[in-house]
């Protein structure tokens, strides 16, 4: 289930194509353009892009709804050490490769 209209948009195009082919072959149903209404004991109640309400039954629900900037820890640490560098999600939410690359270049400059 995804609120947006497309799935896996930040993946490498070749890997994405392979994934989007394999998921249905493994019995995975993808729902896009949905709005989540409620989590119940039975599963998730949602409204589809066509406006119908349905319950997707599940015994476990994992919410993966994106990342938000959270500078609280970095602001609390700033000024308490001689040198302080912000990298990763405290600068801007991104993927792990961006954080590792940023850490690498920051370390090289120290």
Secondary structure, DSSP 8 states (H G I E B T S, - for coil): -BSSSSSSTTS-HHHHHHHHHHHHHTT----BS-EEEEE-SSEEEEE-TTS-EEEEE-S------------HHHHHHTTSSS-----GGGTS---HHHHHHHHHHHHHH-
